Amino acid sequence: SPLDPLKTNVGQTALGSMSQEQIAKLEEYWGMNPPPVERFVSWAKDFFRGDMGTSLLYRQPVSHVISVKLKDSLWLMGTAWLISGAAGANRGKTADKVITGYALVTASTPAFWLALVLLMIFAVWLKVLPIGFSVPIGVEAAGVTVSDRIAHGILPALTLSITGLSNIILHTREKMAEAMESDYVLFAKARGESGGQIILRHGLRNIILPAMTLQFASISEIFGGSVLVEQVFSYP
């Protein structure tokens, strides 16, 4: 990257007020003195041993930060599987039309626009949720409760959930519909298996891999959408 790590993380103003000794300590702390190739090899060795380093933002191991975010993503993906599986298994019925219509509308809805709409409705008009930030304004860190954090996280999480489900629903619905029209599902029906058993044993099990592939392929969009939503809600 052409960006200077110190200027990016510390800021030009703060960096200008530091002495050369302080700047040298920061360069040593962040390992900027060795050549780039040596730095990369050192990082790669640690990475393949399972040590991803420490996050400068969260002050926690990177592997821990990723695992926390991954749990949220997997929960969201699991919800999408169930919803889309129900749509694909009932193709052409009312539930399928409602779910598909929802997915088509939200798939073409920009995350930042939806964030502004939710902010106007729930924070400005109804005044039932905070207008922004991750904690109440003017409250010390020790005084912030779990309910405060949940309340401030509802709108950002809802925005990402609404827009994040649509593509997975549309894709998984088609795969489920194909599975329900297959010969092995027809054989399962002939054996007397119920609709729920067929969906769980033969439907969802066959659509998990394509859905996982789609989910991990859209990781860049998840991060991009998160940045836009965080900007709208001033959520760090």
C-alpha positions in Angstrom: 0.0 0.0 0.0 1.3 3.5 -0.8 -0.2 4.8 2.5 2.1 5.4 5.4 0.9 3.2 8.3 1.7 5.8 11.0 -0.2 8.5 9.2 -3.1 6.2 8.6 -3.5 4.9 12.1 -2.3 7.8 14.2 -3.3 10.8 12.0 -1.2 13.5 10.4 -1.9 16.0 13.2 -1.0 13.6 16.1 2.1 12.4 14.2 3.3 16.0 13.7 3.2 16.7 17.5 5.3 13.6 18.3 9.0 13.6 18.8 11.4 11.5 16.7 11.9 9.2 19.6 8.1 8.6 20.0 7.8 8.0 16.2 10.7 5.5 16.3 9.1 3.6 19.2 5.8 3.3 17.2 7.7 2.1 14.1 9.4 -0.5 16.2 6.1 -1.5 17.9 4.4 -2.0 14.5 7.5 -3.8 13.0 8.0 -1.2 10.2 11.8 -1.3 10.3 12.5 -4.6 8.6 12.2 -4.7 4.7 8.7 -5.5 3.4 9.6 -9.0 2.2 11.0 -9.9 5.7 7.9 -8.5 7.3 5.6 -10.5 5.1 7.5 -13.8 5.7 7.5 -13.2 9.4 3.7 -12.6 9.3 3.1 -15.7 7.1 5.0 -17.9 9.5 2.9 -16.8 12.4 -0.3 -17.0 10.4 0.3 -20.6 9.4 0.9 -21.4 13.1 -2.5 -20.0 13.9 -1.3 -16.6 15.2 -2.9 -13.9 13.2 -1.6 -11.1 15.4 -3.3 -8.5 17.5 -6.0 -6.2 16.1 -4.9 -2.5 16.4 -8.6 -1.5 16.5 -10.0 -4.0 19.0 -6.8 -4.7 21.0 -7.7 -8.4 20.8 -6.3 -11.4 18.9 -7.4 -11.1 15.2 -8.6 -14.7 15.3 -10.9 -13.9 18.2 -12.4 -10.8 16.4 -13.0 -12.9 13.2 -14.7 -15.7 15.2 -17.1 -13.3 16.8 -18.0 -11.7 13.5 -18.3 -15.1 11.8 -20.8 -16.3 14.4 -23.1 -13.4 13.5 -22.6 -14.1 9.8 -23.4 -17.8 10.2 -26.5 -17.1 12.2 -27.7 -14.7 9.5 -26.9 -17.3 6.8 -28.8 -20.1 8.8 -31.8 -17.8 8.9 -31.7 -17.3 5.2 -31.4 -21.0 4.5 -34.6 -21.7 6.5 -36.6 -18.9 4.9 -35.4 -19.7 1.4 -35.9 -23.5 2.0 -39.5 -22.9 2.9 -40.0 -20.8 -0.3 -38.4 -23.4 -2.6 -40.3 -26.2 -1.0 -43.6 -24.4 -1.6 -42.8 -22.9 -5.0 -45.7 -21.0 -6.5 -47.7 -20.8 -3.3 -48.5 -17.6 -1.3 -45.5 -18.0 1.1 -43.1 -18.4 -1.9 -44.5 -15.3 -3.6 -44.2 -13.2 -0.5 -40.6 -14.3 0.3 -39.5 -14.0 -3.3 -41.1 -10.5 -3.6 -39.3 -9.5 -0.4 -36.0 -10.8 -1.8 -36.3 -9.1 -5.2 -37.1 -5.7 -3.6 -34.3 -5.8 -1.0 -31.8 -7.2 -3.5 -32.0 -3.9 -5.4 -32.1 -1.7 -2.3 -28.9 0.1 -1.3 -27.9 -0.5 2.3 -27.2 3.1 3.1 -30.6 4.2 1.7 -32.4 1.6 3.8 -30.4 2.7 6.8 -31.6 6.3 6.3 -35.2 5.1 6.0 -35.1 3.0 9.2 -33.4 5.9 11.0 -36.1 8.3 10.0 -38.9 5.9 11.0 -37.7 4.4 14.2 -35.4 7.1 15.6 -36.8 10.4 14.3 -40.5 9.8 13.9 -41.4 7.1 16.4 -38.4 7.9 18.7 -38.3 4.2 19.9 -34.6 3.6 19.1 -31.4 5.7 19.4 -30.5 7.9 16.5 -26.9 6.8 16.3 -23.6 5.8 18.0 -22.9 2.4 19.7 -23.5 3.7 23.3 -25.6 6.6 24.8 -24.0 10.0 24.5 -22.4 11.4 27.7 -22.4 8.0 29.5 -19.1 6.7 30.8 -17.9 3.3 29.6 -18.5 1.7 33.1 -22.1 2.9 33.0 -23.1 1.4 29.6 -25.4 -1.6 30.1 -25.9 -4.5 27.8 -29.4 -3.3 27.0 -27.9 0.1 25.9 -25.6 -1.7 23.5 -28.4 -3.9 22.1 -30.7 -0.9 21.6 -27.9 1.0 19.7 -27.1 -2.1 17.6 -30.7 -2.9 16.5 -31.0 -0.6 13.5 -27.5 -1.3 12.0 -28.0 -5.0 12.4 -31.5 -4.9 11.0 -30.2 -2.9 7.9 -27.5 -5.4 7.2 -29.8 -8.4 7.8 -32.6 -7.1 5.5 -30.2 -6.5 2.6 -27.9 -9.4 3.3 -30.6 -12.1 3.1 -32.0 -11.4 -0.3 -29.3 -12.9 -2.6 -29.0 -16.0 -0.5 -32.8 -16.4 -0.4 -33.1 -16.1 -4.2 -30.2 -18.5 -4.9 -31.2 -21.1 -2.3 -34.8 -21.0 -3.3 -33.9 -22.1 -6.9 -31.7 -24.9 -5.6 -34.4 -26.1 -3.2 -37.0 -26.1 -6.0 -34.6 -28.2 -8.1 -34.0 -30.6 -5.2 -37.8 -31.0 -4.6 -38.3 -32.0 -8.2 -35.5 -34.6 -8.2 -35.9 -38.4 -8.5 -34.6 -39.0 -4.9 -37.3 -36.7 -3.4 -39.9 -38.5 -5.5 -38.6 -41.8 -4.1 -38.7 -40.4 -0.6 -42.3 -39.5 -1.1 -43.1 -43.0 -2.3 -41.6 -44.4 0.9 -44.0 -42.3 2.9 -41.7 -39.6 4.3 -43.4 -36.4 5.4 -42.8 -33.0 3.8 -40.8 -31.8 6.8 -38.5 -34.9 6.7 -38.0 -34.5 3.0 -37.0 -30.9 3.4 -34.6 -31.5 6.2 -33.0 -34.8 5.0 -32.9 -34.2 1.2 -33.6 -30.5 0.6 -31.5 -28.5 3.0 -28.6 -30.9 3.1 -28.2 -30.5 -0.7 -28.4 -26.7 -0.8 -26.0 -26.0 2.1 -22.8 -26.2 0.1 -24.0 -23.8 -2.7 -25.3 -21.4 -0.1 -22.1 -21.4 1.8 -20.1 -20.8 -1.4 -22.3 -17.8 -2.2 -22.1 -16.5 1.4 -18.3 -16.5 1.5 -18.0 -15.2 -2.1 -19.9 -12.1 -0.9 -17.7 -11.3 2.1 -16.4 -8.1 0.4 -20.0 -6.9 0.0 -20.6 -7.6 3.6 -17.7 -5.4 4.7 -18.5 -2.7 2.2 -22.2 -2.6 3.3 -21.0 -2.5 7.0 -18.9 0.5 6.3 -21.8 2.4 4.7 -24.2 1.5 7.5 -21.7 2.4 10.2 -21.3 5.8 8.5 -25.0 6.5 8.5 -25.5 5.5 12.2 -22.1 6.8 13.3 -21.6 3.3 14.7 -17.9 2.4 15.3 
